[in-house]
Amino acid sequence: MHVCVVGLGYVGLVTACCFAKMGHHVIGLDTDRAKVQALQQGKLPFFETGLDTLLEEVLLKSRLTFVDDYTQALQTTTMIFVCVPTPMQACGNCDLSFVFDSVEKFIKKMQNPSLIIIKSTIPPGTCRQIKKQMQMILEKEGFLKDFDIISNPEFLSQGTAIENCLNPDRIIIGVENKESQSKMLAFYQRIHGKNVKILIMPYSSAEIVKYAANAMLAMRISYMNEIAHLAEYCDADIEKIALGIGTDNRIGHHHLEAGLGFGGSCFPKDLSALEKMYENYIEPSKILSSIREVNHLCHQRLIKKMEDYYQTKSFGDFTFAILGFSFKPNTDDIRYSPTIELVRYLSSKRAKIHIYDPICYKKMLHFYSSKKRIKPCSTIEQATNNADGVILCTKWPEFQNINFQKMIDNLCRKVIFDGRNYLRNKVEDLDVDYIGIGYKKLKNLKLAHV
C-alpha cells in the first residue's frame, strides 16, 4: 500500500520509517526543503536511538521517498498520516494552524479518494471542525472529492520511539464512518497482526485520550516528587517507597522515579492544553494545575539543597559541572528540559557553568552562544575538572561508567548533587558528599549537609 506521512519531525519521521520497514511504500512530505534533501542522503535532523540504521535500511530497499511537494506526494496515495506539530501557545492553548494548513493543501491536491489520518495531538472537536471546514472549501471552489478524517493519536516515547511504533500497546482510532473504520482496521491488522489491540471510538474520545494519558503519567511523576520531599523530612528512602508502591499490581513501576521532574515536548504541552480545556469547558482544574506547580518546584528544591550545602545564595565564586542537557536519555530533544531552568537560575546568581551531554554538544553551543559564563563541554573530564560540584540532570547510560574516583579527585569541592538518583550505588563508598532526591545519606553519624 502507498501511504503519505506529512511532517518529518520526531513523530513523523519515525512513523514513516517504521511503516516502510513493515512493508509499505511511504512518501515522507515536509515543506522544509533542506531537511528533505538531507533525508534523501540518509542524514537525520535529530537523534533517536536506532533511527539512523532503520533509515538506511528502508532507503536501500526503496520503500521510503522524501519530497517537499504536495502534488508529487499525493499522486498514488490513499492514506495520509498528518504528523505536524501542535505547539503550545502563550495562553496554554494548542496551536492547530499547522494541522489546518496541511489538510487544506491535501484537499486541493488530492487525486484519489483518501483517508486523512491525524496523528498530531489535537483537542476534542478538532476532527469535526476540520471536516466541516474542508467541506466548505470544496463546495466554495466547486470540487467534488471523497475524503474522511480519522483521529489516530500517536504514543511514541522519545528514546524508545521505534519499538513503540513497531509494537504498540494499543492503537486508538477515532472514526464515525463504517467504511473508514474497516480500512483502518485492515491497515493496522496487516502490519501488526490480527491480535493487535485496536480501540475504536468517536472522534472526541480518541482526541482526548492522548492528553489524558500524558497528564496521568505527569501526575505520577509529580506525585512521587511530593512523596520524595516528605521522605527527606521523615528519614525515609524514596526508592524503597517506590518499590513498595510499584509492586502493587494495580499501580506498576513505571513513572515512579523521583527527580528533577518531567520535560520534553509532550508532557508540559499536553498538560497545559488539558488544563486550558478544562478551564474553558468547566472551571480551573485543581489537580491539573498542581501537577504543573509541583513539577516547577523540583529544580527549586535542588537549588535549596545547594544553598544549604554551600551556605550561600550567591554563587559568583563557584563553577558547577552539569551532566545532561536533553530532557531524558537517548534523545537530543531539549524542549522544556529541567536542565535549562536549573542553568538559568544558577547563571542568574553569577555561577560559572560547564555542561556535558553525549549527544547535545552542538545544540548547547547554539543555545548558549551568547552566554560567556556557560560553557558547553565535549567531554566529562572537561566539564568536571576543578568544579565546585557536579549536578547530574539526565540519566545517560554512559554516566554509569565514569571513573568516579578520578572525577572526585579533580573536583575543588567533593560533592555530587544527583537530580535523578542515578549514581547512588556508584559513589556511596567513595569520599564524596552525595546528595540525591528523596532520602538523606548518613555520614559520620550526621546528616550530610542536607
GICOR-V149475 format. One record per residue. RES is the residue in one letter. SS is DSSP state (helix for helix, strand for strand, loop for the rest). PHI is phi in radians with two decimals (* if undefined). D_LAST is the distance of its C-alpha to the last C-alpha in whole Angstrom. Layout:
# GICOR-V149475
<<RES	SS	PHI	D_LAST> <RES	SS	PHI	D_LAST>>
This chain:
# GICOR-V149475
<<M	loop	*	61> <H	strand	-1.68	60> <V	strand	-2.24	57> <C	strand	-2.10	55> <V	strand	-2.02	51> <V	strand	-1.85	51> <G	loop	1.68	48> <L	loop	-1.90	46> <G	loop	-1.60	42> <Y	helix	-1.03	40> <V	helix	-1.44	42> <G	helix	-1.11	45> <L	helix	-1.21	45> <V	helix	-1.09	44> <T	helix	-1.07	46> <A	helix	-1.08	49> <C	helix	-1.14	48> <C	helix	-1.21	48> <F	helix	-1.04	51> <A	helix	-1.16	53> <K	helix	-1.08	52> <M	loop	-1.50	53> <G	loop	1.91	56> <H	loop	-1.49	57> <H	strand	-1.63	58> <V	strand	-2.06	55> <I	strand	-1.92	56> <G	strand	-1.68	52> <L	strand	-1.96	53> <D	loop	-2.59	51> <T	loop	-1.39	52> <D	loop	-1.46	50> <R	helix	-1.09	53> <A	helix	-1.10	51> <K	helix	-1.11	48> <V	helix	-1.08	52> <Q	helix	-1.11	53> <A	helix	-1.14	50> <L	helix	-1.14	50> <Q	helix	-1.05	53> <Q	loop	-1.67	53> <G	loop	1.42	50> <K	loop	-1.74	47> <L	loop	-1.46	44> <P	loop	-1.49	42> <F	loop	-2.74	39> <F	loop	-1.76	37> <E	strand	-2.53	37> <T	loop	-0.92	37> <G	loop	1.45	41> <L	helix	-1.27	42> <D	helix	-1.07	44> <T	helix	-1.18	46> <L	helix	-1.14	47> <L	helix	-1.07	48> <E	helix	-1.04	50> <E	helix	-1.09	52> <V	helix	-1.31	53> <L	helix	-1.19	54> <L	helix	-1.10	56> <K	loop	-1.52	58> <S	loop	1.00	59> <R	loop	-1.69	57> <L	strand	-2.31	55> <T	strand	-2.15	56> <F	strand	-1.97	54> <V	strand	-2.43	56> <D	loop	-2.12	56> <D	loop	-2.12	59> <Y	helix	-1.11	59> <T	helix	-1.07	63> <Q	helix	-1.12	62> <A	helix	-1.21	59> <L	loop	-1.81	61> <Q	loop	-1.13	65> <T	loop	-2.09	64> <T	loop	-1.45	61> <T	loop	-2.17	61> <M	strand	-2.28	58> <I	strand	-2.09	55> <F	strand	-1.73	51> <V	strand	-1.64	50> <C	loop	-2.21	46> <V	loop	-1.42	46> <P	loop	-1.23	42> <T	loop	-2.23	42> <P	loop	-1.19	39> <M	strand	-1.45	37> <Q	loop	-1.38	39> <A	loop	-1.03	37> <C	loop	-1.41	38> <G	loop	1.79	36> <N	loop	-1.24	40> <C	strand	-1.54	41> <D	loop	-1.51	43> <L	loop	-1.74	46> <S	helix	-1.09	48> <F	helix	-1.16	48> <V	helix	-1.15	49> <F	helix	-1.13	52> <D	helix	-1.11	53> <S	helix	-1.12	53> <V	helix	-1.13	55> <E	helix	-1.08	58> <K	helix	-1.18	58> <F	helix	-1.05	59> <I	helix	-0.96	61> <K	helix	-1.33	63> <K	helix	-1.77	63> <M	loop	-1.03	64> <Q	loop	-2.00	67> <N	loop	-2.32	66> <P	loop	-0.98	65> <S	strand	-2.40	61> <L	strand	-1.74	58> <I	strand	-1.80	55> <I	strand	-1.88	52> <I	strand	-1.57	49> <K	loop	-1.63	46> <S	loop	-1.03	44> <T	loop	-1.36	42> <I	loop	-2.32	44> <P	loop	-1.29	44> <P	loop	-1.03	46> <G	loop	1.74	50> <T	helix	-1.21	50> <C	helix	-1.07	52> <R	helix	-1.12	55> <Q	helix	-1.13	54> <I	helix	-1.08	55> <K	helix	-1.05	58> <K	helix	-1.12	59> <Q	helix	-1.18	59> <M	helix	-1.19	60> <Q	helix	-1.11	63> <M	helix	-1.12	64> <I	helix	-1.12	64> <L	helix	-1.12	66> <E	helix	-1.12	68> <K	helix	-1.11	68> <E	helix	-1.65	69> <G	loop	1.32	72> <F	loop	-1.66	70> <L	loop	-2.11	70> <K	loop	-2.30	67> <D	loop	-1.61	66> <F	strand	-2.62	62> <D	strand	-2.53	59> <I	strand	-1.86	56> <I	strand	-2.16	53> <S	strand	-1.71	49> <N	loop	-2.49	48> <P	loop	-1.04	44> <E	loop	-1.55	42> <F	loop	-2.32	39> <L	loop	-1.58	38> <S	loop	-1.89	34> <Q	loop	-1.05	34> <G	loop	1.76	33> <T	loop	-2.29	36> <A	helix	-1.11	38> <I	helix	-1.14	41> <E	helix	-1.07	40> <N	helix	-1.06	40> <C	helix	-1.34	43> <L	helix	-1.31	45> <N	loop	-2.32	44> <P	loop	-1.24	43> <D	loop	-1.10	42> <R	loop	-2.78	44> <I	strand	-2.13	46> <I	strand	-1.73	47> <I	strand	-2.20	50> <G	strand	-1.68	51> <V	loop	-2.64	55> <E	loop	-2.29	57> <N	loop	-2.40	60> <K	helix	-1.09	62> <E	helix	-1.15	63> <S	helix	-1.12	60> <Q	helix	-1.05	58> <S	helix	-1.10	60> <K	helix	-1.15	60> <M	helix	-1.18	56> <L	helix	-1.06	56> <A	helix	-1.10	58> <F	helix	-1.08	56> <Y	helix	-1.32	53> <Q	helix	-1.22	55> <R	helix	-1.16	57> <I	helix	-1.61	54> <H	helix	-1.96	51> <G	loop	1.62	54> <K	loop	-1.30	55> <N	loop	-1.57	52> <V	loop	-1.11	50> <K	loop	-1.42	48> <I	strand	-2.05	50> <L	strand	-1.95	49> <I	strand	-1.68	52> <M	strand	-2.72	51> <P	loop	-1.13	52> <Y	helix	-0.85	51> <S	helix	-1.07	48> <S	helix	-1.14	47> <A	helix	-1.12	46> <E	helix	-1.15	45> <I	helix	-1.52	42> <V	helix	-0.98	41> <K	helix	-1.07	39> <Y	helix	-1.07	37> <A	helix	-1.14	37> <A	helix	-1.14	35> <N	helix	-1.16	33> <A	helix	-1.14	32> <M	helix	-1.18	31> <L	helix	-1.14	29> <A	helix	-1.09	27> <M	helix	-1.10	26> <R	helix	-1.06	25> <I	helix	-1.13	23> <S	helix	-1.13	21> <Y	helix	-1.07	22> <M	helix	-1.16	20> <N	helix	-1.22	17> <E	helix	-1.19	17> <I	helix	-1.15	17> <A	helix	-1.09	14> <H	helix	-1.11	12> <L	helix	-1.13	14> <A	helix	-1.02	13> <E	helix	-1.15	9> <Y	helix	-1.56	10> <C	helix	-1.92	13> <D	loop	0.98	12> <A	loop	-1.74	14> <D	loop	-2.19	14> <I	helix	-1.10	16> <E	helix	-1.22	18> <K	helix	-1.20	19> <I	helix	-1.11	20> <A	helix	-1.08	21> <L	helix	-1.10	24> <G	helix	-1.13	25> <I	helix	-1.25	26> <G	helix	-1.18	27> <T	loop	-1.23	29> <D	loop	-1.18	31> <N	loop	-1.05	34> <R	loop	-1.28	34> <I	loop	-1.94	31> <G	loop	1.42	31> <H	loop	-1.66	28> <H	loop	-1.26	28> <H	loop	1.00	26> <L	loop	-2.00	23> <E	loop	-1.62	20> <A	loop	-1.33	17> <G	loop	2.98	16> <L	loop	-1.45	17> <G	loop	1.66	20> <F	loop	-1.67	23> <G	loop	-2.59	26> <G	loop	1.54	29> <S	loop	-1.48	33> <C	loop	-1.79	33> <F	helix	-1.00	30> <P	helix	-1.08	30> <K	helix	-1.15	33> <D	helix	-1.24	35> <L	helix	-1.11	32> <S	helix	-1.10	33> <A	helix	-1.14	37> <L	helix	-1.15	37> <E	helix	-1.07	35> <K	helix	-1.20	38> <M	helix	-1.00	40> <Y	helix	-1.03	39> <E	helix	-1.14	39> <N	helix	-1.18	43> <Y	helix	-1.47	44> <I	loop	-2.26	43> <E	loop	-2.92	40> <P	loop	-1.00	36> <S	loop	-1.55	34> <K	helix	-1.24	31> <I	helix	-1.26	30> <L	helix	-1.19	30> <S	helix	-1.16	29> <S	helix	-1.21	26> <I	helix	-1.05	25> <R	helix	-1.14	25> <E	helix	-1.13	23> <V	helix	-1.13	20> <N	helix	-1.07	21> <H	helix	-1.17	20> <L	helix	-1.28	17> <C	helix	-1.05	16> <H	helix	-1.24	15> <Q	helix	-1.15	14> <R	helix	-1.18	11> <L	helix	-1.16	10> <I	helix	-1.07	11> <K	helix	-1.07	9> <K	helix	-1.13	6> <M	helix	-1.16	9> <E	helix	-1.09	10> <D	helix	-1.17	7> <Y	helix	-1.14	6> <Y	helix	-1.51	10> <Q	loop	0.99	11> <T	loop	-2.79	13> <K	loop	-1.91	15> <S	loop	-2.03	18> <F	loop	-2.02	18> <G	loop	-1.09	21> <D	loop	-1.76	21> <F	loop	-1.96	19> <T	strand	-2.11	20> <F	strand	-1.98	18> <A	strand	-1.76	20> <I	strand	-1.90	20> <L	strand	-1.86	21> <G	loop	1.86	23> <F	loop	-2.10	25> <S	loop	-1.18	27> <F	loop	-1.25	26> <K	loop	-2.72	26> <P	loop	-1.28	27> <N	loop	1.17	31> <T	strand	-2.64	32> <D	loop	-1.83	32> <D	loop	-1.34	32> <I	loop	-1.90	29> <R	loop	-1.09	30> <Y	loop	0.97	27> <S	loop	-1.16	25> <P	helix	-1.00	21> <T	helix	-1.03	21> <I	helix	-1.08	24> <E	helix	-1.15	22> <L	helix	-1.11	19> <V	helix	-1.13	21> <R	helix	-1.04	23> <Y	helix	-1.20	20> <L	helix	-1.09	19> <S	helix	-1.20	22> <S	helix	-1.18	23> <K	loop	-1.68	20> <R	loop	1.24	23> <A	loop	-1.27	21> <K	strand	-1.57	23> <I	strand	-2.27	22> <H	strand	-1.93	24> <I	strand	-2.10	24> <Y	strand	-2.17	26> <D	loop	-2.52	27> <P	loop	-1.14	30> <I	loop	-2.05	32> <C	loop	-1.69	31> <Y	helix	-0.99	32> <K	helix	-1.14	35> <K	helix	-1.12	34> <M	helix	-1.15	31> <L	helix	-1.02	33> <H	helix	-1.23	35> <F	helix	-1.14	32> <Y	loop	-1.97	31> <S	loop	-1.06	34> <S	loop	-1.81	34> <K	loop	-1.81	31> <K	loop	-1.23	31> <R	loop	-1.57	27> <I	strand	-2.00	26> <K	strand	-2.09	28> <P	strand	-1.16	29> <C	strand	-2.09	29> <S	loop	-1.63	31> <T	loop	-2.43	29> <I	helix	-1.12	26> <E	helix	-1.08	27> <Q	helix	-1.09	28> <A	helix	-1.30	24> <T	helix	-1.64	22> <N	loop	-1.02	24> <N	loop	1.12	23> <A	loop	-1.36	20> <D	loop	-1.58	17> <G	loop	2.90	15> <V	strand	-1.93	16> <I	strand	-2.13	15> <L	strand	-1.61	17> <C	loop	-2.05	19> <T	loop	-2.31	22> <K	loop	-1.51	22> <W	loop	-1.22	25> <P	helix	-0.95	27> <E	helix	-1.16	27> <F	helix	-1.22	24> <Q	helix	-1.32	24> <N	helix	-1.88	26> <I	loop	-1.14	25> <N	loop	-1.36	25> <F	helix	-1.15	22> <Q	helix	-1.09	23> <K	helix	-1.13	25> <M	helix	-1.08	22> <I	helix	-1.12	19> <D	helix	-1.08	22> <N	loop	-1.63	23> <L	loop	-1.47	20> <C	loop	-1.25	19> <R	loop	-2.20	16> <K	loop	-1.53	15> <V	strand	-2.58	12> <I	strand	-2.15	12> <F	strand	-1.76	11> <D	strand	-1.80	13> <G	loop	-1.35	14> <R	loop	-2.32	16> <N	loop	0.92	15> <Y	loop	-1.63	18> <L	loop	-1.89	17> <R	helix	-0.95	15> <N	helix	-1.32	19> <K	helix	-1.48	20> <V	helix	-2.13	17> <E	loop	-1.12	16> <D	loop	-1.76	18> <L	loop	-1.72	18> <D	loop	-1.43	17> <V	loop	-2.66	14> <D	strand	-1.40	10> <Y	strand	-2.03	10> <I	strand	-2.13	7> <G	loop	-1.87	10> <I	loop	-2.05	11> <G	loop	1.57	11> <Y	loop	-2.91	10> <K	loop	-2.13	7> <K	loop	-1.53	9> <L	strand	-1.45	10> <K	strand	-2.48	11> <N	loop	0.93	14> <L	loop	1.12	13> <K	strand	-2.23	10> <L	strand	-1.24	6> <A	loop	-1.43	6> <H	loop	0.96	4> <V	loop	-2.02	0>>
